Amino acid sequence: MAEYGSLSKAADGDPGKQSLYSRQIRELEEFFGVELKRRQGSGFVITEAGRRLAQLTRAHLASLEDFERDAKRLPKSIAVAAGNSVLEWMLLPRIAALQQALPNTSFQFFSQRSETIVRRLMEMTIDIGIVREDALRPPLRAKRLLAFGYSLFIPRNFALDVTAANLKARLVGMPIATSVGGQFREMLMQAADKAKWPLRIVVSCSSFTQAARAMRAGDCAAILPDIAAQDLGDEEAAQISLPFLRSAQRRLSVAWNPRPAQVRPILLSAVEAIQSATKQQAQSFKTSSQGKHLRLIAE
């Protein structure tokens, strides 16, 4: 019920299952002496007490699953959620380092936005999340990973005659790909309008990695997080700093719920492994940004 929101959805419309679940929940209510579900319209929804019991149960069952896997010498499983660009440009390139730090462990990666990740951490339906710092909520715990800004990435065939002096004029006719929505898109358009810099966005994508692929086709530039520089070869794109985006930074943290971590120590080990792997990635990113890619500062 906690996962699906209602008794009928949890039973998938099966009257037999719905009757069984209702009876089992009633037995739990009698045992604990608290209401776990309440009527809403023609059905039932979970109460706050029921939601808390579901969270406790998830943590308990996950710790028992870890114990079973230890006993059978099977790999433990850790569910990690992050934005698509963070997964593809930060985590997946460091999967070997994570496996080395956490042997006999399997990973499940989910691509989701920070708000969804925070909610799932609270509900204990995922183990670890990489989220924006400003999205964190108690009782979640977090450790900072890195902060990055945004740049314009131009295919080499577009960038040959681009200079700091003519960049603003060149943007007038330059087709651009970037993320379709969310906080970044709103901030981007407001900053560009305020600075009176033209942006001709012709490709709007559901993820930055899709925008990067559009740029790689060679027919448009792309506004991407700076971490994309690690994935774009020197022969592919020039990285250009836009003056109206200099103050735009995203701070990322690795977050977890302390409740399941109390009974699953591997979660804290995974947090340390992700932080360590990301630190190496950040150093690599810093080096590539300083030397590997052309970086124009448009004054």
N, C-alpha and C positions, 0 to 999 in steps of 0.2 A: 504493500500500500504506500509506503514512504517513497518508493521509486516511481510508481506509476501515478500517484496522486489520488486514486480512489479505489474502492474495493472492486467495482465492476471491471475497471481497467486491469487491475492486478490479476483478476480471474479470466481475463481475455474473453469476457462475455459468456463464459461457461457457467450456467446456473448451478451445476453440481459443485464446481470448484468454489463458487462464490459462497454457497451454503457452508462448505467445509471451512473456508477461511474465516467466515463470520463466527462459526462455532469455536474455532481455535483462538481467535482474538478474544472472544467472550471469556474463555477459560483463562487467558492471560490477565484479563481485566479483573476476574475474580481472585486470582492469585495475588496480584500486586495491589488490588484495592484502588485502582485508578482507571478513569475512562481513557481508552486508547483510540477510539473512533467515535465520531458523532455524525448524526444524520444531516445531510445537506441536500435539499430538494428530494429527489426520489432515491438517492443513494447515500453512501457513507464516505467520509473523508477522515484522514488521520488527524489526531489531536497533537498538541505540542508534546504531551507526555509520550504519545505513541512514536513521534518522530525521534525523541530522545532515546527511547528503548531500541528503536531500529538502529541508531548510531552505535549504541553500546553493543548490540548484537553483531553488527558488522565487524567491529574491532575484535570482539571475542572470537568469531568464526575465522577471521583472517589469521589470528595468532594460532588457532588450532590447526589451520591449514599449513602454516609454517612448521609447526611441530610434526605434522604428518609427513611433510616433504623431507624434513631432516631425518626422521626415522627411516624413511624409504630411500634416502640419499637422492632425492629428486631436487631439481633446481627450484628455488623460491621464485615467486613472481611479484614484480613491482610495476604498478601502473603509474605512468608519468604523463602529465598533460602540459601542453605549451602551445603557443601560436605556431602556425605552419612554418613561418620563416625562421623562428627560433629552433624548431625541430630540425629543419633541413640545413640551416647554416651554423647552428651551434652544437646541438646534441648529437645528431647522427654522424657527423664527421669525427666525433670523439667516442664512438661506441666501443672501439677496441680498448680505450683507456678505462671506460666504465666496466667492461667485462673483466679486465685485469684487476681492478680494485674490488670487484664483487664477483668472485668466481662462483660457479654453480648458481647463477641467478639469471632468470629470464626477464626481459623488459617488454611491457606493452606501452606503446606511445599513442597518445590521442591528440589530435589537433583541435584546439578550442580557444575561445577568447578568454581574457582574464576573468571577467565577471562570472562566466560559467565554471571556470576552474575553481575559483574561490568557493562557489556554492557547492561544488562536488567535494572539495576538501572538507567543508563543514559537514556534509552528509556522509563523509567517509566512503564515497564510491570510487575515489581514486586515492593514491598514496602520496604522490608528490606533484607539485605544480610549479611551473615557472611563470610568474605573473608580473604585471606592473606594480611597482611599490605602492602607488596610490589606490590600488584595488584591494589591498590587504585589509582583513577584519579580524578582531579577536574572536575566538581564542587562538587563531593560527599563529604559528611561529615562522620566522623567515630569516634568511641570510642573503645579503646583497651579492649579486653576481657581477654586473657591470652596467655601465651607462653608455649609450651610444646616440648619435645624432642621425641626420638624414642628408643625403647628397643626391645630386643629379648624375646619373650614369649615362654616358653617350657612346654609342657604337663608334669605333675608330673611324669609320668612313664619314661619320657626321662631324667628328671632333677635330679634323685636321686643321681647320682654319678658325677654331674657336679660341678666343683670347679673353682675358679679364676685361678688356676694354669693350669688346663687341658682344659679350655673352647676353646682355639684356636684349639687345636688338635681335640676336639670333634666336632667342626663345620665342619671338613673335610667330615664326613660321615652323617651329620645331614640334613635331608630334610627340606627345609624352604619354607613357603608361604609368599607372600607379594603383594603389589600393582603392577599392570602390567606396568605402565608407568608414564609419567609426570615428573615434576621437582624432586620429591622425588626419584624415581627409578634411574634416572641419577646420582643424588648426592650419593645415596647409593653405586652404583657400582664403581663410581670413588673413593670414600673414602675407600672402602674395598680393591680395587686394589692398591691404594697408600700405605695403611698400610700393604699390603700383608696378609690380612686375607681371608681365603677361605669361599665362600658362595655357598652352593648347593641349588639354588632356583629351586624347582620342580613344584611349583604351583604359577602361576601369575594370579591375580584377578583384576577385574575392580574396586574394592573398598577394603578398609582395613577391613570392616566388613565381607566381604566374606572370606578374608584371616584368620580372627579370627575364623570363623566357620570351616574352614579347620583344623586349629590348634585344635579346640575343639574335632574334630573327633579322636584325639589322635595319628595320624600317622605322624605328622610333627610339627615343630616349626613355629613361625611366627614373622616377624619384623613388629611392629605396633606402632602407636602413643602411648605415655604414658597414654593418657586418656582412652585407652582400659582397663587399670587396674581396672576401676570402674565396668566393665561388666564381669570380669573374676574372679570367686571365688577362694579363697585361696587354695581350694582342686583341682582346675583345672590346674593352671599354675604357674610357677615360672617366675618372671620378672627379666631379666638380662641386665645390662647396658653394651653396647659394646663400647670399648674405642674409636674406630674410628668414632663413632656417637655422641660423647659428645658435639661437637660444633654445631651439626645440630639441629636447633630449628625452629619451625614454630610459628610466631606471628599472632594471629587472631584478627580481629576487627569486630564490628557490624557497618554496613554502611547504609547510606540512602541518598536519593536525597533531598536537601533542598527545591526544588521548590514545590513538592506535600506536603511536611511537613508544608509549610506555610498555606495551606488551609485544611490540615487534621491533626490537633493537636494530634490525637490518635497515629500517627506514632512515635512521640517523646516519648509518654508514653510507646509505645511498645519497643522502643530502651532501655529506662530506665529499663523496666521489664526484658528484655533479659539480660542486663548487670548485674542486681541484681541476677537473677536466676543463671547465669553463675558463678558469684562470689561465690555463695554457692557451686556450683558444683566443682569449682576449689579448694575450701578449703577441700571438701570431697576427691577429687582426691589426694591432697597433703598428707592428713592423711593416705589414703590407701597405697600410694606409700612408705611412711616412715615405716608403721608398718604391714600392712595386707599381703603384698607379699614379698617373698624372693627376695632380690636385691643383686646380686653379682657384685662387681666392679672388672673387669678383668684388671689388671695392665700390 
